């Protein structure tokens, strides 16, 4: 293997390990945007309390993050 290939492999193994998490974040962010359009849009459900629903989303995200960091402390840096 040439030095260029080793450098490229080193770069990918070091910097692309977070790629699946990043792609997951983008995917779920897009899903949440579509969901918000349906819930808050005038032509769909027209939910009247956006701050309340956003607070619930934040609490769910925080809870899931705590559970994940507790279950996988080596991966997510929780000691």
N, C-alpha and C positions, 0 to 999 in steps of 0.2 A: 504494500500500500504506500502510495506516495505521501510526501509531507502535506501536500495540498488536501488530499483526501482525509488524512488524519485531522487536520485543522478544521475541515468542514464537518466531520463527524463530531469532533469535540464541541464545535459551535452548536450544532443541532442538539446534542445530548444535554448541553448546559442550558441553552436558551429556549428550547422548544418543549421542555417538560411541562410547562404551564399551558401549552396550547389547547389541550382538551378542556381544561377548566375555563379558559377564555372563550372558546367556541360555545360551551354550555351556557356561559353567562350571556353571550350575544343572543343565543337561541331563546332562552327564557325571557330576556329583556324584550325581544320582538313579540313573544307570546303575550307578555304582560301589556304591551302597547296595544295589541289587537283586542285583548280583553277589556282594557280601559276604554277603548273606542266604543265597544259594544255596551258597556255598563253606563258610561257617562254621556254617550252621544244622544242627541235629541231624537233621533229616529229609532233608537232601540229601547233600552230600559230606562234611561234618563234618571239614574240614581241621584237623589238630591244632596247627598252628604259625602263629597269627595275627600274631605280631610279625615273623616271617620274611617272610611275604607282604606285610605293610605296608611293610617295608623295601624290598622289591623294587618295590612301587608307587611309593614315594618316589624311588627311583633312576631309574625310568622317567620320572616327572614332571620331575625335575631335568634329565635328559638332553634331553628334548623342549624344555624351557624354554631351555636353553643353545643348542640348535640353532636355535630360532625367533628368539632375540635376535641370534644371529650372522647369520642369513639376512636379517633385517629390522631393521637397526640404527636406521634413521630412525623407524620406527613404534614400536619398543619401547625406545628410549632408550639403547641400548648404543652407545658411541662407539669 
